[in-house]
Amino acid sequence: MVGVDGSPESLAALEWGAEEAVGRGVALKVVLAWPRVVTPLSVLGAVDLAHRQADVTLREAELRVRERWPELGVVAVQVPHDPEREPVEEAGEEPGAEILVLGSRGLGAVSGFLVGSVSQRVLAKVGCPVVLVRRGEGEAGEAGREVVAGVDPYEGAEEVLAHAFGVAERWGLPLRAVYGWTLPVAYQYAGIAASVDVSGEMQAFAEGELTRVVQPWRARYPGVTVVEEALNARPAKVLAERAAAGAELVVIGRRVRRSPLGAHVGAVAHSVLHHVPCPVAVVPYERTPDEKREREAGGGDE
């Protein structure tokens, strides 16, 4: 499913989504949402004009896909609803969308996304993976590049790795699994006082934990070349650096939060979206009781 509005960013998302739909062997649903406006009779003509313009935008997007990917099944829908509400409801239906693709304005040649309020709310609410695509990033799976997955061994690893390995296999690209961890200052002082290399021991432990969660996926996808990196650094910083070095896609997790204050995107996901130049897939996951215990035992950094 792709949300369009006629902007260059949404057209880049449309092309990215069409390529991915072909690779997955699924149909493509193109949605243009515009809010229903209650107005005085004097401006109803303007509302009708906006409706016709939206219809033209949607049909042009559909034609663009059909001409380039004639083998792809395409459904184009215009809905008079809020652009935040409609993708969330559509993607949450059964059987629902496998992924939702949205365009997002770039901050610059080497920066990330300007994530608008609608995109942020959709990211925080939708139940399927959401891919954000910048203008100029519409082509998927170019040879010689890689898929980068931000992995936390203590939560969400299964969902993130499932998505990342699937993409890497379809695109014929290597996968880089990255685990960024940080050592609390108190541990560093304790190590110095006891003349113990705490950082070295934690590095070895982090590498082992990353291998623990990646190994089952290596076995399921033997054709995917995998590089594992456990680094003593902030996760968002490491992912931004690896993305800038030549990633086709960065895959990160987003824990589903049921807060009375409303759903929101986590700090790592928010930072990655603002500092990564390539498309980003945000995969929702539920924290399980086992993951809660593992995080408490392992002291991982979220």
Sequence and secondary structure as in RCSB ss.txt:
>XXXX:A:sequence
MVGVDGSPESLAALEWGAEEAVGRGVALKVVLAWPRVVTPLSVLGAVDLAHRQADVTLREAELRVRERWPELGVV
AVQVPHDPEREPVEEAGEEPGAEILVLGSRGLGAVSGFLVGSVSQRVLAKVGCPVVLVRRGEGEAGEAGREVVAG
VDPYEGAEEVLAHAFGVAERWGLPLRAVYGWTLPVAYQYAGIAASVDVSGEMQAFAEGELTRVVQPWRARYPGVT
VVEEALNARPAKVLAERAAAGAELVVIGRRVRRSPLGAHVGAVAHSVLHHVPCPVAVVPYERTPDEKREREAGGG
DE
>XXXX:A:secstr
 EE  SSHHHHHHHHHHHHHHHHHT  EEEEEE       GGGHHHHHHHHHHHHHHHHHHHHHHHHH TTS EE
EEEESS TTHHHHHHHHSSS  S EEEE EESSTTS EE  HHHHHHHHH SS EEEE TT      TT EEEEE
  TTSSHHHHHHHHHHHHHHHT  EEEEEEE   HHHHHHHHHTT  HHHHHHHHHHHHHHHHHHHHHHH TTS 
EEEEEEES HHHHHHHHHHTTEEEEEEEEE    TT     HHHHHHHHH  S EEEEEE   HHHHHHHHHHT 
  
